[in-house]
């Protein structure tokens, strides 16, 4: 369930509430009964790993005929060693 932040327009108090998506937004401050305003804050959702624009597609773009920084044309092969049978 997401955490929603509210700020009271009367007393200025900020509060965080865990609510379901289907719950109605709070409208009154529990302290002074003033009107609440829902705040929009940064989230902690980060896309990591391969397959996302920031790590794959953008790095392959060419600008002014040059490769994007951090990428080279050469590919390196990785050798995987398997245990020897005895």
C-alpha positions as CSV (number, residue, x, y, z in Angstrom):
1,X,0.0,0.0,0.0
2,X,1.3,3.5,-0.8
3,X,2.1,6.2,1.6
4,X,0.4,9.5,1.0
5,X,1.6,12.9,2.4
6,X,-0.8,15.6,3.4
7,X,-0.4,19.2,4.7
8,X,-2.9,21.1,6.7
9,X,-3.7,24.5,5.1
10,X,-4.7,25.9,8.5
11,X,-2.0,24.8,11.0
12,X,0.7,23.7,8.5
13,X,1.2,20.3,10.0
14,X,2.4,17.5,7.6
15,X,1.4,13.9,8.0
16,X,1.9,10.6,6.2
17,X,-0.8,8.0,5.9
18,X,-0.8,4.5,4.5
19,X,-3.9,4.1,2.4
20,X,-5.2,1.7,-0.3
21,X,-5.7,3.0,-3.8
22,X,-9.4,2.6,-3.3
23,X,-9.5,4.7,-0.1
24,X,-10.9,8.2,-0.3
25,X,-8.3,11.0,0.3
26,X,-8.3,12.6,3.7
27,X,-10.0,16.0,3.8
28,X,-9.6,17.2,7.5
29,X,-6.6,17.6,9.8
30,X,-6.8,15.3,12.8
31,X,-5.3,18.1,15.0
32,X,-7.2,21.3,14.1
33,X,-9.9,20.0,11.7
34,X,-8.5,22.3,9.0
35,X,-8.5,21.4,5.3
36,X,-5.8,19.0,4.1
37,X,-3.9,19.3,0.8
38,X,-2.4,16.1,-0.7
39,X,1.4,16.6,-1.4
40,X,3.3,15.1,-4.3
41,X,6.7,13.8,-3.3
42,X,9.6,12.0,-4.9
43,X,9.3,8.2,-4.9
44,X,11.9,5.5,-4.4
45,X,11.1,3.7,-7.6
46,X,14.3,3.2,-9.7
47,X,14.7,1.1,-12.8
48,X,18.0,-0.8,-12.6
49,X,19.6,-3.4,-14.8
50,X,19.7,-4.0,-18.6
51,X,16.7,-3.3,-20.8
52,X,15.8,0.2,-19.6
53,X,16.3,3.4,-21.5
54,X,18.9,4.9,-19.1
55,X,21.2,1.9,-19.4
56,X,20.8,0.6,-22.9
57,X,19.1,2.6,-25.6
58,X,20.6,6.0,-24.7
59,X,24.2,4.6,-24.6
60,X,23.8,3.4,-28.2
61,X,22.8,6.7,-29.6
62,X,25.3,8.5,-31.9
63,X,25.7,12.2,-31.6
64,X,27.5,14.1,-34.4
65,X,28.9,10.9,-35.9
66,X,30.6,9.9,-32.6
67,X,29.8,7.0,-30.3
68,X,28.2,8.0,-27.0
69,X,30.6,8.1,-24.1
70,X,31.4,4.9,-22.2
71,X,30.9,2.5,-25.2
72,X,33.4,1.1,-27.6
73,X,33.1,-0.8,-30.9
74,X,35.0,-3.8,-29.7
75,X,33.4,-6.8,-28.0
76,X,35.2,-8.9,-25.5
77,X,34.6,-12.6,-25.1
78,X,34.4,-14.1,-21.7
79,X,35.7,-17.6,-21.4
80,X,33.8,-19.9,-19.0
81,X,35.9,-22.7,-17.6
82,X,34.2,-26.0,-16.8
83,X,35.6,-28.4,-14.2
84,X,37.8,-31.2,-15.8
85,X,36.4,-34.7,-15.7
86,X,38.7,-37.3,-13.9
